[in-house]
Amino acid sequence: MKLLVRFLLLCVLAMTALQLYFAVRIALMAVIDPESTAFQRSEMRQVAAKTGELPWRQQWVPYDQISNNLKRAVIASEDDGFSQHDGVDWEALEKAWEKNAKAEQRAAARIAKASPKALAKKPPKPPKIVGGSTITQQLAKNLFLSGERNLLRKGQEFVFTLTLELFLSKQRILEIYLNHVEWGEGVFGAEAAARHYFRKPASQLSAYEAARLAVMLPRPKYFEKVPQSSYLANRAGIITGRMGEARLP
């Protein structure tokens, strides 16, 4: 029994030390720009394994050298309550949960109606899952976590999210996010994206150009391959109309 208690105590101490380590790292980000994220390193390892090359395009630019159009577009598209919430948008999470549950029910109903022969010939597509993650949550995930989906990882994401909100200002969170988020194969950050797609610096992006980049964020590699997508153009038009309501930190 004593050995079990000691083991559990050591586990608690180890977890506490780990959380303190990450808290110090996050606190330092208030003054030190992170060079890369766990997501970036993971993506580049996969690309290097397939191609033998490392096409990493990224250039850090300060907050005031990123167009306000892009800041507003990303907030309008990804997290319209960014400046108000404490890192987690509980209402958005609840709506995403309900939408995903309905999508899974519809998928199950289609499978139940289909014949075994039809299912063997054409397996059903998995239901489309939507997320309710805030910009802070996305940054927490990209900075430190892998792409796995489980309760432990989600719990750690919440801890990192709250720690980011505790030590960093909203402006700093958005600055780090915009400098590291993926915008295509090996394209990371606003400056690299602006030059890759529009041949101009991030400071000079127009409202519509910024909206197109914001719409790409959930599936950047896909939209990089289909730049003439009608969905991309139509959705960018909608986001352009919403940008005026986006509140900057």
PyMOL commands that set and color helices and strands:
alter all, ss='L'
color gray80, all
select helices_A, chain A and resi 2-28+38-51+63-65+68-78+90-113+116-121+135-144+151-167+170-180+190-198+202-204+207-216+220-225+230-245
alter helices_A, ss='H'
color red, helices_A
deselect
rebuild
show_as cartoon
